[in-house]
Amino acid sequence: MSGDRKTLSLRITGRVQGVGYRAWLAGQAAAAGLDGWVRNRRDGSVEALLSGRPYAVDQVVAVCHRGPGPALVDRVQAVEAEPPDHPGFAQWPTL
C-alpha cells in the first residue's frame, strides 16, 4: 500500500447472496471512485477487491458491515492486496 492508494481484498459472510449485495457494493465502490471488482462465491460469501484513496476504501469497507437492506452481514474480513490491473469497478461471475 502506498500513501496515496490502498488496496484491500474482502470476504463478506452472512446472508449476502440473493439480496442484491454484489450490485449494491459495486455501486458503493463506483460512487467512491474505487477500482476493483466484486463477485459471489459458491460457498455463499461475497469477495471483493477495493483499491483507491485510503479514506474512500475505509468508508466503503465500513458500509460493507451493514450492506443493503435485506442483507445480514456476519463478518467482513479485509487483508492488504495488490491493486487491480484495470481501472474502474466490475461485477465478476461467481467463482
C-alpha positions as CSV (number, residue, x, y, z in Angstrom):
1,M,0.0,0.0,0.0
2,S,1.4,3.4,-1.0
3,G,0.4,6.6,0.8
4,D,-2.0,7.7,-1.9
5,R,-3.5,4.3,-2.7
6,K,-4.9,1.5,-0.5
7,T,-6.0,-1.9,-1.8
8,L,-7.9,-4.5,0.3
9,S,-9.2,-7.9,-0.5
10,L,-12.6,-8.5,1.3
11,R,-14.5,-11.6,2.1
12,I,-18.0,-10.9,3.4
13,T,-20.1,-13.6,5.0
14,G,-23.7,-13.9,6.3
15,R,-26.9,-13.5,4.2
16,V,-25.1,-11.7,1.4
17,Q,-26.3,-13.6,-1.7
18,G,-29.7,-13.2,-3.2
19,V,-30.2,-9.8,-1.5
20,G,-28.5,-7.5,-4.1
21,Y,-25.3,-7.2,-2.1
22,R,-23.0,-7.6,-5.1
23,A,-24.7,-4.9,-7.2
24,W,-25.0,-2.7,-4.1
25,L,-21.3,-3.0,-3.4
26,A,-20.4,-2.2,-7.0
27,G,-22.5,1.0,-6.7
28,Q,-20.9,2.0,-3.4
29,A,-17.4,1.4,-4.8
30,A,-18.0,3.2,-8.1
31,A,-19.5,6.2,-6.3
32,A,-16.4,6.4,-4.1
33,G,-14.2,6.3,-7.2
34,L,-12.6,2.9,-6.4
35,D,-11.1,0.4,-8.8
36,G,-11.6,-3.3,-8.4
37,W,-14.3,-6.0,-8.6
38,V,-16.9,-7.9,-6.6
39,R,-18.2,-11.5,-7.1
40,N,-20.2,-14.1,-5.4
41,R,-18.5,-17.3,-4.2
42,R,-20.0,-20.7,-4.3
43,D,-19.7,-21.0,-0.5
44,G,-22.3,-18.3,-0.1
45,S,-19.8,-15.4,0.6
46,V,-19.1,-12.3,-1.4
47,E,-15.5,-11.5,-2.4
48,A,-14.3,-8.1,-3.4
49,L,-11.1,-6.1,-4.3
50,L,-11.2,-2.4,-3.4
51,S,-8.5,0.0,-4.5
52,G,-8.2,3.7,-4.3
53,R,-7.7,6.6,-1.9
54,P,-7.3,5.2,1.7
55,Y,-10.2,7.3,3.1
56,A,-12.6,6.1,0.3
57,V,-11.6,2.5,0.7
58,D,-12.1,2.7,4.5
59,Q,-15.5,4.3,4.0
60,V,-16.7,1.5,1.7
61,V,-15.4,-1.2,4.0
62,A,-17.3,0.4,6.9
63,V,-20.6,0.3,5.0
64,C,-19.9,-3.3,3.9
65,H,-20.6,-4.3,7.6
66,R,-24.2,-3.1,7.1
67,G,-24.8,-3.9,3.4
68,P,-28.1,-3.3,1.6
69,G,-31.4,-3.5,3.5
70,P,-32.1,-7.3,3.2
71,A,-28.5,-8.4,3.9
72,L,-27.4,-9.7,7.3
73,V,-23.6,-9.4,7.4
74,D,-21.9,-11.7,9.9
75,R,-18.3,-10.8,9.1
76,V,-16.1,-8.7,6.9
77,Q,-12.5,-9.9,6.6
78,A,-10.1,-7.5,5.0
79,V,-6.4,-8.1,4.1
80,E,-4.0,-5.9,2.1
81,A,-3.7,-6.9,-1.5
82,E,-2.2,-5.9,-4.8
83,P,-4.1,-3.3,-6.9
84,P,-6.2,-4.5,-9.8
85,D,-4.7,-4.3,-13.3
86,H,-7.7,-2.5,-14.8
87,P,-9.4,0.8,-14.0
88,G,-13.0,1.1,-12.8
89,F,-15.1,-1.3,-10.9
90,A,-16.7,-4.5,-12.2
91,Q,-19.0,-7.3,-11.2
92,W,-17.5,-10.7,-11.9
93,P,-19.2,-14.0,-12.3
94,T,-19.5,-16.4,-9.4
95,L,-16.4,-18.4,-8.5
